[in-house]
């Protein structure tokens, strides 16, 4: 068996392939792309709990070129997700101040107003695209407002962040312009940061500029890295969480009925959406010493793909994992990772998804997909939907 997360045929339904990996090849090697895959829950969790043996600083996407620190290119700036201890601990402590439970909770009225405004925009239409008109712009507007990005640039930001998510090293671009979205975003954010340096505002970028770690300000590349990661990860993954969940509710009408009968069930349902069809299917680590699992030794310096999407369907940990159960409790999924690199924006994503479905199901309880086949994002680590035409009564 050869497993390639960038295989287009995998995107339609990767879970049968994951099951075979777990059962037959719990440590799988892809010699062409030069990475290993761990697919069982226990192995993925153990690896996430060992950030010094499995580091992130060499990159978190398999098949990608080695990271080179170049201030002018976001692929090379120090992103929090590709930073290791001890600097990671310092940077995470700093940015976590912007994502405290209290601060996140204070965003709910604004998020609800954005969701209602987007639904107002499709009112009276018999058909619309749920991704383009709702699940896409909602997280983009939220994170853009947090960063202080003007409204007129938000659509452009969404297009560029989606393009960044569609990364596939097995299909090198023939046009140099295809390499541009990440660079364009980075340069734009650098310009905004420079303006905030001279004219601070009440936004996250201004707060980052003023922040200090042990008496030192963040460097230019670190600031760009923070802003870039917050913008791309902060809206793309939440869009995919909402979109994937909307598909599941269309295909499992009995489960949708549970939420219509009692909207208080939505927070628990969000956890099952995260488990059942994780927006981030997997991220890579690099070994700092040889590691032996299931009788197979992974050499030092090799990349290891941690398949969150597979771990969340591992029957060794999750009872009846192929059954969507919106009342499932407990639900120990790994959709946001675990340990040192646990997703800082997890609570914000949960809040946005909860508000999105509270408003969507209250306004359009009977929406239905008009196409049986879903147009998926072509990406290894990301599982999402590019377009979702729906009809309403």
Secondary structure, 3 states (H helix, E strand, C coil): CCCCCCCHHHHHCCHHHHHHHHHHCCEEEECCCCEEEECCHHHHHHHHCCCCCEECCCCCCCCCCCCCCCCCCCCCCCCHHHCCCCHHHHHHHHHHHHHCHHHHHHCHHHHHHHHHHHHHHHCCCCEEEHHHHHHHHHHHHHHHHHHCCCHHHHHHHHHHHHHHHCCCCCCCCCCHHHHHHHHHHHHHHHHHHHHHHHCCCCCHHHHHHHCEECCEECCHHHHHHHHHHHHHHHHHHHHHHHHHHHHHHHHCHHHHHHHHHCHHHHHHHHHHHHHHCCCECEEEEEECCCEEECCEEECCCCEEEEEHHHHCCCCCCCCCCCCCCCCCCCCCCCCCCCHHHCCCCHHHHHHHHHHHHHHHHHHCCCCEECCCCCEECCCCCECCEEECEEECC
